């Protein structure tokens, strides 16, 4: 997520290298992030009932791990970050996707494809890890909750606004933190994810990442999960549209105010 805080690796970044970096990083993110949700929700898991703080810290550390795995490509792991970089480039031509990675339509497409596919594969790996638990006779909502987010009070407008606000905070921090004397890199990303979850995640489960929600939701739809129920496609647009709106607005604010 922090291309500005991760230095360029010593080898050349080809298109294939960028793809694999983002793919593997996002897969690790979803394996570990989905895993902490499964650990908390699935009744026979040893960590069942660990609570909201456990989930938030788990996701924060999952981001930390994913960013380091995706070191070479700047560790976006999130289409909202990539889109923000592209919009930022329109306002300041010096902005890159990562050091040495130009903002082009082809490169943006590589990032987005890698992130969605990585999220899809990471979710499958999470399911395989907890396969016997998913085979238990459980509330289908618990099984879906491991893969994707859902609101506590369903309202398309307000849920989208919540996701946009959470993503706004993330993207604004991404841009501004790289220019501060106290920038702490990937650990900072992990901590901002935790605080967004603790402070703003209650209404919707804080996807703040289109790939994080849509890729696993597709995995849920196609995997042979016993008694899984539907994949709640009626809500699926919210964690895609909300983060994109939040990312664009945060970018406009960051560059328009001179903070980035």
Legacy VTK file of the C-alpha trace (Angstrom):
# vtk DataFile Version 3.0
C-alpha trace
ASCII
DATASET POLYDATA
POINTS 260 float
0.000 0.000 0.000
2.902 2.339 0.421
4.860 2.643 -2.769
6.473 5.841 -1.484
7.839 4.131 1.610
9.210 0.963 0.048
12.478 1.447 -1.849
12.989 -0.028 -5.276
14.407 -3.543 -5.293
17.832 -3.910 -6.924
16.522 -5.856 -9.921
14.503 -4.571 -12.859
10.729 -4.643 -12.466
9.214 -6.327 -15.493
5.465 -6.598 -16.044
5.583 -10.205 -14.902
7.525 -9.285 -11.790
5.037 -6.576 -10.889
2.139 -8.969 -11.404
3.629 -11.703 -9.220
4.557 -9.222 -6.507
1.032 -7.826 -6.202
-0.568 -11.236 -6.718
1.419 -12.950 -3.963
1.149 -10.011 -1.570
-2.632 -9.807 -1.963
-2.967 -13.589 -1.659
-1.078 -13.479 1.652
-3.264 -10.579 2.788
-6.469 -12.529 2.154
-5.152 -15.809 3.503
-4.199 -14.216 6.811
-7.046 -11.695 6.942
-9.686 -14.258 6.056
-7.980 -16.643 8.442
-8.389 -14.389 11.451
-12.081 -13.943 10.634
-12.493 -17.721 10.297
-10.631 -18.251 13.562
-13.019 -15.864 15.292
-16.304 -16.951 13.660
-16.153 -20.712 13.126
-17.448 -22.406 16.293
-14.919 -25.232 16.591
-11.894 -23.033 15.958
-9.599 -22.655 18.968
-9.870 -18.881 18.572
-13.657 -18.778 18.356
-15.108 -15.659 19.942
-11.838 -13.750 19.994
-13.744 -10.604 19.168
-13.572 -7.486 17.038
-10.168 -6.339 18.285
-8.673 -9.711 17.380
-10.054 -9.356 13.862
-8.793 -5.789 13.457
-5.304 -6.590 14.679
-5.274 -9.702 12.526
-6.134 -7.689 9.436
-3.570 -5.042 10.301
-0.803 -7.612 10.604
-2.052 -9.366 7.471
-1.536 -6.081 5.619
1.939 -5.799 7.118
2.822 -9.287 5.841
1.295 -8.645 2.436
3.119 -5.340 1.970
6.463 -6.989 2.648
5.691 -9.851 0.246
4.748 -7.277 -2.407
7.854 -5.212 -1.662
8.981 -5.008 -5.293
5.775 -3.429 -6.615
5.307 -1.052 -3.695
2.789 -3.242 -1.902
-0.471 -1.674 -3.069
-2.594 -4.817 -2.429
-5.660 -2.676 -3.012
-7.211 -1.285 -6.212
-8.137 1.856 -4.280
-4.438 2.575 -3.748
-3.611 1.926 -7.392
-6.484 4.113 -8.582
-5.388 6.851 -6.174
-1.867 6.729 -7.619
-3.288 7.007 -11.145
-5.438 10.000 -10.194
-2.480 11.543 -8.389
-0.402 11.203 -11.539
-3.019 13.230 -13.407
-2.464 16.030 -10.885
1.304 15.644 -10.564
3.157 13.885 -13.382
5.963 12.859 -11.006
3.691 10.400 -9.177
4.519 6.756 -9.966
2.825 3.481 -9.082
6.073 2.505 -7.386
9.596 3.865 -7.710
10.504 3.239 -11.338
7.005 2.010 -12.300
5.268 4.546 -14.523
1.559 5.245 -14.368
0.291 3.788 -17.638
-2.966 2.080 -18.523
-1.107 -1.205 -18.992
0.620 -1.012 -15.608
-2.573 -0.044 -13.807
-4.293 -3.005 -15.446
-1.519 -5.337 -14.261
-1.863 -4.124 -10.687
-5.641 -4.474 -10.669
-5.648 -7.933 -12.263
-3.000 -9.182 -9.842
-4.860 -7.820 -6.824
-8.234 -9.324 -7.705
-6.725 -12.682 -8.655
-4.519 -12.698 -5.570
-7.516 -12.005 -3.331
-9.441 -14.817 -5.017
-6.610 -17.319 -4.512
-5.936 -16.175 -0.945
-9.580 -16.796 -0.070
-9.389 -20.294 -1.526
-6.288 -21.031 0.551
-8.124 -19.813 3.645
-11.023 -22.149 2.850
-8.656 -25.077 2.408
-7.058 -24.298 5.773
-10.455 -24.418 7.513
-12.068 -26.977 5.178
-13.345 -29.308 7.916
-14.814 -26.374 9.810
-16.661 -25.168 6.723
-18.070 -28.695 6.366
-19.852 -28.308 9.703
-23.565 -27.470 9.806
-23.331 -23.731 10.464
-25.263 -20.555 9.829
-24.497 -19.702 6.159
-23.898 -16.088 7.201
-20.910 -17.191 9.300
-19.391 -18.953 6.312
-19.950 -15.977 4.011
-18.559 -13.660 6.693
-15.158 -15.296 6.356
-15.049 -14.322 2.688
-16.727 -10.945 2.429
-18.133 -8.020 4.361
-21.731 -7.216 5.232
-23.418 -4.254 6.917
-25.039 -4.361 10.328
-27.748 -1.967 9.097
-28.329 -2.381 5.367
-28.644 0.863 3.439
-26.850 1.250 0.121
-26.184 4.968 0.425
-24.984 5.012 4.025
-22.991 1.796 3.679
-21.244 3.228 0.625
-20.525 6.453 2.496
-19.033 4.486 5.396
-16.725 2.588 3.048
-15.782 5.819 1.282
-14.895 7.559 4.554
-12.767 4.660 5.769
-10.913 4.499 2.472
-10.513 8.275 2.441
-8.596 8.051 5.728
-6.404 5.243 4.395
-5.513 6.945 1.113
-4.963 10.375 2.658
-2.580 8.755 5.134
-0.790 6.877 2.340
-0.067 10.106 0.491
0.748 12.316 3.464
2.818 9.872 5.529
5.525 9.610 2.893
6.354 13.273 3.402
6.570 13.271 7.180
9.721 12.964 9.247
8.143 10.174 11.289
7.130 7.912 8.386
7.295 4.309 9.617
6.555 2.444 6.415
4.691 -0.876 6.338
4.186 -0.938 10.105
2.387 2.371 9.760
0.040 0.842 7.194
-0.750 -1.999 9.598
-1.547 0.446 12.387
-3.763 2.667 10.245
-5.737 -0.426 9.181
-6.230 -1.340 12.839
-7.419 2.127 13.812
-9.783 2.361 10.819
-11.277 -0.969 11.837
-11.614 0.018 15.484
-13.040 3.462 14.767
-14.940 3.170 11.489
-15.346 -0.529 10.761
-18.387 -1.316 12.881
-21.140 -0.402 10.385
-19.899 -2.422 7.363
-16.913 -4.517 8.401
-14.590 -2.089 6.574
-13.615 -3.657 3.278
-11.866 -0.409 2.193
-10.460 -2.528 -0.637
-12.500 -3.692 -3.663
-10.281 -6.733 -4.266
-10.468 -7.792 -0.612
-14.254 -8.169 -0.895
-15.027 -9.034 -4.511
-12.306 -11.649 -5.077
-13.250 -13.724 -2.015
-16.969 -13.260 -2.713
-16.444 -14.838 -6.133
-14.488 -17.642 -4.454
-17.392 -18.204 -2.054
-19.784 -18.383 -4.987
-17.871 -21.073 -6.877
-16.346 -23.176 -4.094
-18.144 -26.392 -3.041
-18.834 -25.141 0.492
-21.400 -27.285 2.270
-24.550 -25.347 3.173
-23.030 -22.032 2.188
-26.150 -20.196 1.038
-26.011 -17.198 -1.290
-23.090 -14.817 -1.807
-25.138 -11.640 -1.196
-24.534 -10.145 -4.637
-27.059 -7.403 -3.896
-24.524 -5.841 -1.532
-21.373 -6.668 -3.500
-21.201 -3.307 -5.288
-20.906 -1.321 -2.042
-17.379 -2.474 -1.026
-16.254 -1.810 -4.590
-17.832 1.576 -5.275
-17.364 3.044 -1.791
-13.578 2.541 -1.628
-13.096 3.868 -5.160
-15.026 7.039 -4.311
-13.082 7.460 -1.088
-9.766 6.946 -2.871
-10.510 9.540 -5.548
-11.746 12.146 -3.072
-8.744 11.598 -0.779
-6.374 12.021 -3.704
-8.033 15.246 -4.793
-7.842 16.581 -1.242
-4.227 15.511 -0.732
-2.967 17.094 -3.932
-5.397 20.001 -3.989
-4.357 21.066 -0.490
-0.665 20.646 -1.148
-0.281 17.901 1.474
1.010 15.400 -1.087
LINES 1 261
260 0 1 2 3 4 5 6 7 8 9 10 11 12 13 14 15 16 17 18 19 20 21 22 23 24 25 26 27 28 29 30 31 32 33 34 35 36 37 38 39 40 41 42 43 44 45 46 47 48 49 50 51 52 53 54 55 56 57 58 59 60 61 62 63 64 65 66 67 68 69 70 71 72 73 74 75 76 77 78 79 80 81 82 83 84 85 86 87 88 89 90 91 92 93 94 95 96 97 98 99 100 101 102 103 104 105 106 107 108 109 110 111 112 113 114 115 116 117 118 119 120 121 122 123 124 125 126 127 128 129 130 131 132 133 134 135 136 137 138 139 140 141 142 143 144 145 146 147 148 149 150 151 152 153 154 155 156 157 158 159 160 161 162 163 164 165 166 167 168 169 170 171 172 173 174 175 176 177 178 179 180 181 182 183 184 185 186 187 188 189 190 191 192 193 194 195 196 197 198 199 200 201 202 203 204 205 206 207 208 209 210 211 212 213 214 215 216 217 218 219 220 221 222 223 224 225 226 227 228 229 230 231 232 233 234 235 236 237 238 239 240 241 242 243 244 245 246 247 248 249 250 251 252 253 254 255 256 257 258 259
